[in-house]
Each structure stands twice: as structure tokens, then as C-alpha cells.
């Protein structure tokens, strides 16, 4: 009976981790597996991680690089 409960909790946690990973531009398959194996901890870790690729700093840096290139 423990295996059934673990599977249900793992599936729910895996799905939640996969959805959250999609919002943060991370690999959904890997986070599903991690959420299935370690249900509560991985969801907490994923919530603490930042979004990949949507930094305002990187947009500012590319703008500065473009203006620097245009000077020369």
C-alpha cells in the first residue's frame, strides 16, 4: 500500500515540478523525474531558483555591447 501512496504523491509532485520548471525555462523532463523521486524538497528548491534567460541585466548588457560596437 505504501508503494501506491508514494506513486500518487510522486506523480502529483512531478507534475507540479514540471509545470513550474516550464515557467522558469528549465528542463521539464528532468524536473519531473526529480519531483517524482524526491517529492517535497525538489518543489521547494525549484521555487527558490531564478528564471533562466529573462534577466533584465542581460538585456542591458547586450544593449551596451551593441552601442560599444557601433562606436568603432
N, C-alpha and C positions, 0 to 999 in steps of 0.2 A: 504494500500500500504506500510505503514511503516513496518508492520509485515513481508512482503515478503523481503524487503531490509535487515531487521535485521536477518532473517533466512539465507539469502545468505552470508552476511558478517560473521555471526556466523559459518556457515559451513566451509567457507574458513579459518577462523582463527582457528577453532577447528582442522582442518586437518593439518594446519601448526604447531600448538602446539603439536599434536600427533606425527608428524614426528620428530620434534626437541626433544621431550621427549624420543623417541626411541634412538636417537643418544646419549643422556645423561644418558641412563639406568634408566629412570624413568617410572612410570606407565602411559601408553599411554591413557588408557580409562579415567582416572581421568583428565589428562591434556586436553583431547578433550572436556570434559564437561566444564572445567574451561575456555578454549578458546572460547567455544560457548557462554557461559553466559557473560563473560567479554572480548570481543574480543581483543582489543589492549593492554591492561595492562598485561594480562597473557603471551602474547608472549614476551613482554619486560622482565618480571620477569624471564621467563624460559631461556632467553638468558643470564641473569646475573648469574644464578645458575651454579654450577660446576658439573662435571661429577661424578656419583656415581660409585665406585668400580674400577676405573682406576687411582688411585693415585700412584705416584712413591714412596711417603713416606711410604705407607702401604707395598709395596714390600720390601723396605729397612728394615722396622721393622720386617717383618716375617723372612728375611734373618738373622737379628741379633738374633732373638729369636731361630732360628734353630742352629746357631753357639753357642749360650749360652747353649742350651740343650745338644749339643754334648760335651761340656767341662765336664759336670757332667756325 
